[in-house]
Amino acid sequence: MDLQVLTGIFVFTTFAIYIVIAIIARAKTTEDFYVAGGNISAVGNGMATAADWMSAASFISMAGLIAFYGYGGSVFLLGWTGGYVLLATLLAPYLRKHHTHTVPEFISDRYYSKAARLVAVICLIIASVTYIIGQMKGVGVAFSRFLEVDYDTGLTIGIGIVFFYAVMGGMKGITYTQMVQYVIMIFAYTIPAIFISLQLTGNPIPQLGLGSMMADGTYLLDKLDMVVTDLGFKEYTTQYRLSGLNMFVYTVSLMIGTAGLPHVIMRFFTVDSVKAARQSAGWALLFIAILYTTAPAVAAMARLNLMQTIQPTSDMSENLQYEQRPTWFKNWEKTGLLKFEDKNGDGRIQYTGDKATNEMVKVDRDIMVLANPEIAKLPNWVIALVAAGGLAAALSTAAGLLLAISSSISRDLLKGILQPDMSEEKELLSSRIAMGVAVMVAGYYGFNPPDFAAGTVALAFGLAASSIFPALMMGIFTKKINKEGAIAGMLAGIGITLLYVFQHKGIMFIKETAFLGDMDPNWFLGIEPNAFGAIGAIVNFTVAFIVSGMTKPTPKHIEEMVDNLRLPESK
């Protein structure tokens, strides 16, 4: 069957499933809207959490990052996975025991202050809106490529789907939709990887195929190192991301940023006990690990296939002629994510690590996962499945982020601070209105992406790491931090992170070379802006302890609450 027809069938079938789920699981109470009734099973919540987490950045971008960074790309793999270990052991059980609906609500109770709640809302919105910019851009790119429409039309379709099932279903509808999206995503990611691993190494397990021999007797990674270095690129298996210190700090920033992301934390409020929260965190880590352990193999195999297809040898006389370029190459040229410039006029494609002679003037790393099945000449149904998976990844996280933003506005800002006596009916209505406004704002940034959109996902983690994570950790594990310390710490942490990022935004976000290894001498200890969230967290902790020591101690009843919080329930 024709690829476009198959893609349409796969994509629109999944859309229909999402819409039906939203209608069936329509939220009728605020409990349904915020925490899905609080009775989701541990396994189901683990699947939904994994889908919420595996955004377009994980599904589409992570393997692409590793494909071009090689060893340096491990920061994303380690940071994003390690963050779930922190979340499962240090935050999720305790937050679930407190029986709150949102992160700012917990901060308000722990730090006995509406001002602390307001600051938490501001930090949450800044981090979530920053994150969602990248998601909406991903929605537009994926929809436009696979539905063969222009970018604006693709984004409009995506916004419409998210609006319907997120606004109508709330957390309840989103949760059941994300369970289905996880299944679609994991099959869409692993099936092509199995096919390609078999093609290259004869091993059907991609994780093992990565370290296996190819038909010519060469190990896959050795072959890849040979291919890229012969063409003037850095060795795949040894290149650092700028420096060892930067890699370490970047990994820490991604880890604690993961543990502090509000749309992920909210998922653990949907289960019925502390035990279920622990179990769902474990299930989520397992479900995420299936994709994350596959990503390095997908990255290496995609890079090898790409290089050998475009640039078979270092001898230009044998290189691929532009007029004979394959169909997948033409399709991605239409998106603007792949660009060729015949610099020497010989009609052949020269792809090298030398900027002066390289004729592939743009090879966007985000195309690697989506284009990989086409490059490997896999069956059309596999390519169509990848399309459905990529769209599911972008939609699932966008919905979770929109819910986090709308909940912070309706429950934390309106009911928690401005109108405490608001009825449940009005709160539910305001939640839906806030969700609608959030969708429109997200759509605006999708249609009008800022110049620095390429770095927004990592920036979002840095903002969460520098503001929300320290406040939660100190709120659970120390009684010394009072409301003044928490407020000052959050403001200082997110403030210095934003200052550092925007001070270097010209280098960080506009120059693509910053992602490929250039270091600005003005960076603090050589640490790039995307990694600065860890430094902001240190500032947050330091300021909070200093200010708390200079002001009134925490009230006795709050100390008792913290003591009780640190004794998780047995079930």
C-alpha positions as CSV (number, residue, x, y, z in Angstrom):
1,M,0.0,0.0,0.0
2,D,1.2,3.5,-0.7
3,L,3.1,5.2,2.1
4,Q,1.0,8.3,2.3
5,V,-2.2,6.2,2.5
6,L,-0.7,4.0,5.2
7,T,0.5,7.0,7.1
8,G,-3.0,8.6,7.0
9,I,-4.6,5.4,8.2
10,F,-2.2,5.0,11.1
11,V,-2.3,8.7,12.2
12,F,-6.0,9.2,11.9
13,T,-6.8,5.9,13.6
14,T,-4.8,7.0,16.6
15,F,-6.4,10.4,16.6
16,A,-9.8,8.7,16.6
17,I,-8.8,6.6,19.6
18,Y,-7.6,9.7,21.5
19,I,-10.9,11.5,20.9
20,V,-13.1,8.5,21.9
21,I,-11.1,8.2,25.1
22,A,-11.6,11.9,25.9
23,I,-15.3,11.5,25.4
24,I,-15.6,8.4,27.6
25,A,-13.3,9.6,30.3
26,R,-14.6,13.2,30.5
27,A,-13.7,14.9,33.8
28,K,-16.9,15.7,35.8
29,T,-15.3,16.9,39.0
30,T,-12.1,18.8,40.0
31,E,-10.8,15.5,41.4
32,D,-11.1,14.0,37.9
33,F,-9.6,17.0,36.2
34,Y,-6.6,17.4,38.5
35,V,-5.7,13.8,39.6
36,A,-7.9,11.5,37.5
37,G,-10.0,10.6,40.5
38,G,-6.9,9.5,42.4
39,N,-7.5,5.8,41.6
40,I,-5.2,5.0,38.6
41,S,-3.4,1.7,39.0
42,A,0.4,1.7,39.5
43,V,1.1,0.0,36.1
44,G,-1.3,2.3,34.2
45,N,0.2,5.3,35.9
46,G,3.6,4.1,35.0
47,M,2.7,3.8,31.4
48,A,1.0,7.3,31.4
49,T,4.1,8.8,33.2
50,A,6.4,7.2,30.6
51,A,4.3,8.7,27.8
52,D,4.1,12.1,29.5
53,W,7.9,12.0,29.9
54,M,8.8,10.7,26.4
55,S,8.2,13.9,24.6
56,A,9.2,14.8,21.1
57,A,12.6,15.5,22.7
58,S,13.0,11.9,23.8
59,F,11.3,10.2,20.9
60,I,12.6,12.4,18.0
61,S,15.5,14.4,19.3
62,M,17.5,12.3,21.8
63,A,18.8,9.7,19.3
64,G,19.5,12.5,16.9
65,L,21.6,14.2,19.6
66,I,23.5,11.1,20.4
67,A,23.9,10.4,16.6
68,F,25.8,13.6,16.2
69,Y,27.4,14.1,19.6
70,G,28.4,10.4,20.1
71,Y,29.8,9.9,23.6
72,G,29.0,13.5,24.4
73,G,25.3,12.8,23.9
74,S,25.3,10.5,26.9
75,V,24.5,13.5,29.1
76,F,20.9,13.4,27.8
77,L,20.5,9.6,28.3
78,L,22.0,9.6,31.8
79,G,20.4,12.8,33.0
80,W,16.9,12.1,31.9
81,T,17.0,8.5,33.1
82,G,18.7,9.3,36.4
83,G,16.2,12.0,37.2
84,Y,13.5,9.3,37.5
85,V,15.6,7.5,40.1
86,L,15.7,10.7,42.2
87,L,12.0,11.3,41.6
88,A,11.1,7.7,42.7
89,T,13.2,7.7,45.8
90,L,13.3,11.2,47.0
91,L,10.1,12.9,46.0
92,A,7.2,10.9,44.7
93,P,6.2,8.9,47.9
94,Y,6.4,11.9,50.2
95,L,4.5,14.2,47.9
96,R,1.8,11.6,47.4
97,K,1.5,11.2,51.2
98,H,0.7,14.9,51.6
99,H,-2.5,14.5,49.5
100,T,-2.1,17.6,47.4
101,H,-3.2,18.1,43.8
102,T,-0.3,20.4,42.5
103,V,3.3,21.2,43.3
104,P,2.6,24.9,44.3
105,E,-0.1,23.5,46.7
106,F,2.5,21.4,48.5
107,I,4.9,24.3,48.7
108,S,2.2,26.6,50.1
109,D,1.4,24.1,52.9
110,R,5.0,23.3,53.7
111,Y,6.2,26.9,53.8
112,Y,2.9,28.2,55.3
113,S,2.7,31.0,52.8
114,K,0.6,32.1,49.9
115,A,3.5,34.2,48.7
116,A,5.6,31.0,48.4
117,R,2.7,29.4,46.4
118,L,2.7,32.4,44.1
119,V,6.4,32.2,43.5
120,A,6.1,28.5,42.8
121,V,3.3,29.2,40.3
122,I,5.5,31.7,38.5
123,C,8.5,29.3,38.4
124,L,6.2,26.5,37.2
125,I,4.7,28.6,34.4
126,I,8.1,29.8,33.3
127,A,9.5,26.3,33.1
128,S,6.4,24.7,31.6
129,V,5.9,27.4,28.9
130,T,9.6,27.2,28.0
131,Y,9.2,23.4,27.7
132,I,6.0,23.6,25.6
133,I,7.5,25.9,23.0
134,G,9.7,23.0,21.8
135,Q,6.8,20.6,22.0
136,M,4.5,22.7,19.8
137,K,7.3,23.2,17.3
138,G,7.8,19.4,17.2
139,V,4.0,19.0,16.7
140,G,4.1,21.3,13.7
141,V,7.2,19.7,12.1
142,A,6.0,16.1,12.5
143,F,2.4,16.8,11.3
144,S,3.6,18.8,8.3
145,R,6.1,16.1,7.2
146,F,3.8,13.1,7.5
147,L,0.5,14.6,6.5
148,E,2.3,16.5,3.6
149,V,0.8,19.8,4.5
150,D,2.4,23.1,5.3
151,Y,3.8,23.8,8.8
152,D,0.9,26.1,9.9
153,T,-1.7,23.6,8.8
154,G,0.1,20.7,10.6
155,L,0.4,22.7,13.8
156,T,-3.3,23.7,13.6
157,I,-4.4,20.1,13.4
158,G,-2.1,19.2,16.3
159,I,-3.4,22.0,18.5
160,G,-7.0,21.0,17.7
161,I,-6.4,17.4,18.8
162,V,-4.7,18.4,22.1
163,F,-7.3,21.0,22.8
164,F,-10.2,18.5,22.5
165,Y,-8.9,15.6,24.7
166,A,-7.0,17.8,27.2
167,V,-9.8,20.3,27.9
168,M,-12.6,17.8,27.9
169,G,-10.9,15.0,29.8
170,G,-8.5,16.8,32.1
171,M,-6.0,14.5,33.9
172,K,-8.5,11.6,33.6
173,G,-8.7,11.8,29.9
174,I,-5.1,12.6,29.5
175,T,-4.0,9.6,31.6
176,Y,-5.9,7.0,29.6
177,T,-4.9,8.6,26.4
178,Q,-1.2,8.5,27.4
179,M,-1.5,4.8,28.2
180,V,-2.4,4.2,24.6
181,Q,0.2,6.7,23.4
182,Y,2.9,4.8,25.3
183,V,2.0,1.5,23.5
184,I,2.1,3.3,20.1
185,M,5.4,5.0,20.9
186,I,7.3,2.0,22.2
187,F,6.3,-0.1,19.2
188,A,7.1,2.7,16.8
189,Y,10.5,3.1,18.3
190,T,11.6,-0.5,18.8
191,I,10.3,-2.2,15.7
192,P,12.4,-0.2,13.3
193,A,15.4,-0.6,15.6
194,I,14.9,-4.4,15.4
195,F,14.7,-4.4,11.6
196,I,17.8,-2.2,11.2
197,S,19.8,-4.1,13.8
198,L,19.1,-7.3,11.9
199,Q,20.1,-5.6,8.6
200,L,23.5,-4.4,9.9
201,T,24.5,-7.0,12.4
202,G,22.2,-10.0,12.2
203,N,21.2,-9.5,15.8
204,P,17.5,-8.7,16.5
205,I,18.2,-7.0,19.8
206,P,19.3,-3.5,19.1
207,Q,21.1,-3.1,22.5
208,L,23.3,-6.1,21.7
209,G,23.5,-5.2,18.0
210,L,25.3,-1.9,19.0
211,G,28.3,-4.0,20.1
212,S,28.0,-6.7,17.5
213,M,30.0,-7.4,14.3
214,M,28.8,-6.4,10.9
215,A,28.9,-8.7,7.8
216,D,32.4,-7.5,6.9
217,G,33.8,-8.6,10.3
218,T,34.1,-5.1,11.7
219,Y,32.3,-4.1,14.9
220,L,29.6,-1.6,14.3
221,L,31.0,1.2,16.5
222,D,34.5,0.6,15.0
223,K,33.0,0.9,11.5
224,L,31.2,4.1,12.5
225,D,34.4,5.6,14.0
226,M,36.2,4.8,10.8
227,V,33.6,6.3,8.5
228,V,33.2,9.6,10.4
229,T,36.9,10.2,11.0
230,D,37.8,9.4,7.4
231,L,35.4,12.2,6.4
232,G,36.8,14.7,8.9
233,F,34.3,14.4,11.8
234,K,35.3,13.8,15.4
235,E,35.5,10.2,16.5
236,Y,32.1,9.0,17.5
237,T,32.9,7.0,20.7
238,T,35.2,9.4,22.4
239,Q,34.1,13.0,21.8
240,Y,33.2,15.1,24.9
241,R,30.5,17.7,25.1
242,L,32.8,20.7,25.4
243,S,34.6,19.4,28.6
244,G,34.4,16.8,31.3
245,L,33.2,19.3,33.9
246,N,30.5,20.6,31.5
247,M,29.3,17.1,30.9
248,F,29.1,16.3,34.6
249,V,27.2,19.6,35.4
250,Y,24.9,19.1,32.4
251,T,24.0,15.6,33.5
252,V,23.3,16.8,37.1
253,S,21.1,19.7,35.7
254,L,19.1,17.3,33.6
255,M,18.7,14.8,36.5
256,I,17.4,17.3,39.1
257,G,15.4,19.1,36.4
258,T,13.6,15.9,35.6
259,A,12.8,15.4,39.3
260,G,11.5,18.9,39.5
261,L,9.3,19.1,36.4
262,P,5.7,19.8,37.6
263,H,3.9,17.9,34.8
264,V,5.8,14.7,35.8
265,I,5.3,15.1,39.5
266,M,1.6,15.6,39.1
267,R,1.3,12.1,37.7
268,F,2.1,10.6,41.2
269,F,-1.0,12.4,42.7
270,T,-3.3,10.2,40.5
271,V,-2.7,6.9,42.4
272,D,-4.5,5.8,45.6
273,S,-1.6,5.3,48.0
274,V,2.1,6.0,48.8
275,K,2.9,2.4,47.9
276,A,1.3,2.8,44.5
277,A,3.3,6.0,44.0
278,R,6.5,4.1,44.6
279,Q,5.4,1.2,42.4
280,S,4.2,3.5,39.5
281,A,7.6,5.3,39.6
282,G,9.3,1.9,39.3
283,W,7.0,0.9,36.4
284,A,7.6,4.3,34.7
285,L,11.4,3.8,35.0
286,L,11.1,0.3,33.4
287,F,8.9,1.5,30.6
288,I,11.2,4.5,29.9
289,A,14.3,2.2,30.0
290,I,12.9,0.2,27.1
291,L,13.2,3.2,24.9
292,Y,16.2,4.8,26.5
293,T,18.4,1.7,26.2
294,T,17.4,1.4,22.6
295,A,18.3,5.0,21.8
296,P,22.1,4.6,21.6
297,A,21.7,1.7,19.1
298,V,19.2,3.7,17.0
299,A,21.5,6.7,17.1
300,A,24.7,4.9,16.0
301,M,22.9,2.8,13.3
302,A,21.1,5.9,11.9
303,R,24.3,7.9,11.7
304,L,26.1,5.0,9.9
305,N,23.2,4.5,7.5
306,L,23.1,8.3,6.8
307,M,26.8,8.6,6.2
308,Q,27.0,5.6,3.9
309,T,24.0,6.6,1.9
310,I,25.0,10.2,1.3
311,Q,28.8,9.8,1.4
312,P,29.7,6.2,0.5
313,T,33.5,7.0,0.4
314,S,35.9,9.8,1.0
315,D,36.7,9.7,-2.8
316,M,34.4,12.4,-4.3
317,S,34.4,10.7,-7.7
318,E,32.4,7.9,-6.2
319,N,30.0,10.0,-4.2
320,L,26.2,10.0,-4.7
321,Q,25.0,12.2,-7.5
322,Y,22.5,14.8,-6.4
323,E,20.1,14.0,-9.3
324,Q,20.1,10.4,-8.1
325,R,19.4,11.2,-4.5
326,P,16.8,8.8,-2.9
327,T,13.1,9.6,-2.3
328,W,13.7,10.1,1.5
329,F,16.3,12.8,0.7
330,K,13.8,14.7,-1.5
331,N,11.0,14.4,1.1
332,W,13.1,15.9,3.9
333,E,14.5,18.6,1.6
334,K,10.8,19.8,1.3
335,T,10.7,20.4,5.1
336,G,13.9,22.5,5.0
337,L,15.5,20.3,7.6
338,L,17.9,18.8,5.0
339,K,19.8,21.2,2.6
340,F,22.4,20.6,-0.1
341,E,24.6,23.2,-1.8
342,D,26.8,22.1,-4.7
343,K,29.9,24.2,-3.8
344,N,32.3,22.7,-6.4
345,G,29.7,22.3,-9.1
346,D,30.4,18.6,-9.8
347,G,26.8,17.5,-9.2
348,R,27.9,15.1,-6.5
349,I,27.1,15.2,-2.7
350,Q,30.2,15.9,-0.6
351,Y,29.5,15.4,3.1
352,T,32.5,16.1,5.3
353,G,33.5,17.5,8.6
354,D,35.3,20.4,6.9
355,K,33.0,23.4,6.8
356,A,34.7,24.8,3.8
357,T,34.1,21.8,1.6
358,N,30.9,20.3,3.3
359,E,28.0,20.5,0.9
360,M,25.4,19.2,3.3
361,V,24.9,22.6,4.7
362,K,22.0,21.5,6.9
363,V,21.4,18.0,8.4
364,D,19.0,18.7,11.3
365,R,19.6,16.1,14.0
366,D,15.8,15.9,14.7
367,I,15.3,14.0,11.4
368,M,17.4,11.0,12.4
369,V,14.7,8.9,14.1
370,L,11.9,9.8,11.6
371,A,14.0,9.4,8.5
372,N,15.9,6.3,9.7
373,P,13.3,3.7,8.5
374,E,13.2,5.4,5.1
375,I,17.0,5.5,4.8
376,A,17.1,1.8,5.7
377,K,14.4,1.0,3.1
378,L,12.1,-0.6,5.6
379,P,8.5,-1.6,4.7
380,N,6.0,1.3,4.4
381,W,4.0,0.1,7.4
382,V,7.0,0.5,9.6
383,I,7.6,4.1,8.3
384,A,3.9,4.9,8.9
385,L,4.1,3.4,12.4
386,V,7.1,5.7,13.2
387,A,5.0,8.7,12.0
388,A,2.2,7.8,14.5
389,G,4.7,7.3,17.3
390,G,6.4,10.6,16.7
391,L,3.1,12.4,16.7
392,A,2.0,10.6,19.9
393,A,5.2,11.6,21.6
394,A,4.7,15.3,20.8
395,L,1.0,15.3,21.7
396,S,1.4,13.3,25.0
397,T,3.8,15.7,26.7
398,A,2.1,18.8,25.3
399,A,-1.1,17.7,27.0
400,G,0.7,17.1,30.3
401,L,2.3,20.5,30.2
402,L,-0.9,22.2,29.4
403,L,-2.6,20.6,32.3
404,A,0.2,21.6,34.7
405,I,-0.1,25.2,33.5
406,S,-3.9,25.3,33.7
407,S,-3.9,23.7,37.1
408,S,-1.4,26.2,38.5
409,I,-3.6,29.0,37.3
410,S,-7.1,27.7,38.3
411,R,-6.3,25.9,41.5
412,D,-3.2,27.6,42.8
413,L,-3.6,31.2,41.6
414,L,-7.4,31.6,41.4
415,K,-8.7,29.3,44.2
416,G,-5.6,29.1,46.3
417,I,-4.9,32.9,46.4
418,L,-7.4,35.1,44.8
419,Q,-10.8,33.4,45.4
420,P,-10.5,30.8,48.2
421,D,-14.3,30.4,48.4
422,M,-14.7,29.4,44.7
423,S,-17.2,26.5,44.2
424,E,-16.1,23.2,42.6
425,E,-18.3,24.0,39.5
426,K,-16.6,27.3,39.0
427,E,-13.2,25.8,39.7
428,L,-13.7,23.2,37.0
429,L,-15.0,25.8,34.6
430,S,-12.0,28.0,35.3
431,S,-9.7,25.0,34.8
432,R,-11.1,24.4,31.4
433,I,-10.9,28.1,30.5
434,A,-7.3,28.2,31.7
435,M,-6.5,25.1,29.7
436,G,-8.0,26.8,26.6
437,V,-5.9,29.9,27.1
438,A,-2.8,27.8,27.7
439,V,-3.4,26.0,24.4
440,M,-3.8,29.3,22.6
441,V,-0.6,30.7,24.1
442,A,1.3,27.5,23.3
443,G,-0.1,27.6,19.7
444,Y,1.1,31.2,19.4
445,Y,4.6,30.2,20.2
446,G,4.3,27.3,17.8
447,F,3.3,29.6,15.0
448,N,5.8,32.2,16.1
449,P,8.8,30.3,17.5
450,P,11.4,32.5,19.1
451,D,15.0,32.5,17.7
452,F,16.1,30.4,20.6
453,A,13.5,27.6,20.3
454,A,16.1,25.0,19.5
455,G,17.4,25.1,23.1
456,T,14.1,25.5,25.0
457,V,13.7,21.9,26.2
458,A,17.1,21.8,28.0
459,L,16.5,25.3,29.3
460,A,13.2,24.1,30.8
461,F,15.0,21.5,32.8
462,G,17.5,24.0,34.0
463,L,14.7,26.3,35.2
464,A,13.0,23.5,37.1
465,A,16.3,22.3,38.5
466,S,17.2,25.8,39.8
467,S,13.7,26.6,41.3
468,I,11.3,23.8,42.0
469,F,13.5,20.9,42.8
470,P,15.5,22.5,45.7
471,A,12.2,23.8,47.3
472,L,10.7,20.3,47.3
473,M,13.9,18.7,48.6
474,M,14.3,21.1,51.4
475,G,10.6,21.0,52.2
476,I,10.8,17.2,52.7
477,F,14.2,16.6,54.2
478,T,14.9,19.6,56.5
479,K,12.8,21.5,59.1
480,K,15.1,24.5,59.1
481,I,14.0,26.1,55.9
482,N,11.2,28.7,56.6
483,K,9.0,30.6,54.2
484,E,11.4,33.5,53.8
485,G,14.3,31.1,52.9
486,A,12.2,29.1,50.4
487,I,10.9,32.2,48.6
488,A,14.4,33.8,48.5
489,G,15.9,30.6,47.3
490,M,13.5,30.0,44.5
491,L,13.8,33.6,43.3
492,A,17.6,33.5,43.5
493,G,17.9,30.2,41.7
494,I,15.6,30.9,38.8
495,G,16.8,34.5,38.6
496,I,20.5,33.7,38.2
497,T,19.8,30.9,35.7
498,L,17.7,33.2,33.5
499,L,20.3,35.9,33.8
500,Y,23.1,33.6,32.7
501,V,21.0,32.1,29.9
502,F,19.9,35.4,28.4
503,Q,23.4,36.9,28.8
504,H,24.7,34.2,26.5
505,K,21.6,33.6,24.4
506,G,23.3,34.8,21.2
507,I,25.9,32.0,21.5
508,M,23.6,29.4,23.1
509,F,20.6,29.5,20.9
510,I,21.2,31.2,17.6
511,K,24.6,29.7,16.7
512,E,24.2,26.0,16.0
513,T,28.0,25.7,16.4
514,A,27.5,26.0,20.2
515,F,25.8,22.6,20.1
516,L,28.6,21.0,18.2
517,G,31.6,21.9,20.4
518,D,32.4,25.6,20.5
519,M,33.0,27.0,23.9
520,D,32.6,30.7,24.9
521,P,35.5,32.0,27.0
522,N,33.0,34.0,29.0
523,W,31.1,31.0,30.3
524,F,31.5,30.4,34.0
525,L,34.1,27.6,34.4
526,G,33.3,26.6,30.8
527,I,29.7,25.6,31.7
528,E,27.2,26.2,28.9
529,P,23.9,27.9,29.6
530,N,21.8,24.8,29.1
531,A,23.8,23.1,31.9
532,F,23.6,26.1,34.3
533,G,20.5,24.8,36.2
534,A,22.7,22.8,38.5
535,I,24.6,26.0,39.5
536,G,21.3,27.8,40.0
537,A,20.2,24.9,42.3
538,I,23.3,25.4,44.4
539,V,22.5,29.1,44.7
540,N,18.9,28.2,45.6
541,F,20.0,25.9,48.4
542,T,22.6,28.3,49.7
543,V,20.4,31.4,49.8
544,A,17.5,29.4,51.4
545,F,19.7,28.3,54.3
546,I,21.3,31.7,54.8
547,V,18.0,33.6,54.8
548,S,16.3,31.0,57.0
549,G,19.1,31.3,59.5
550,M,18.6,35.1,59.6
551,T,14.8,35.0,60.1
552,K,12.2,33.5,62.4
553,P,12.4,29.7,62.7
554,T,9.9,27.3,61.2
555,P,6.7,27.0,63.3
556,K,6.3,23.9,65.5
557,H,3.3,22.5,63.6
558,I,5.3,22.7,60.3
559,E,8.2,20.8,61.9
560,E,5.7,18.1,63.0
561,M,4.3,17.9,59.5
562,V,7.8,17.4,58.1
563,D,8.5,14.7,60.6
564,N,5.3,12.9,59.7
565,L,6.0,13.4,56.0
566,R,9.3,11.6,56.2
567,L,7.6,8.4,57.5
568,P,6.0,7.0,54.3
569,E,2.9,4.9,54.7
570,S,3.3,1.2,54.3
571,K,0.5,1.1,51.7
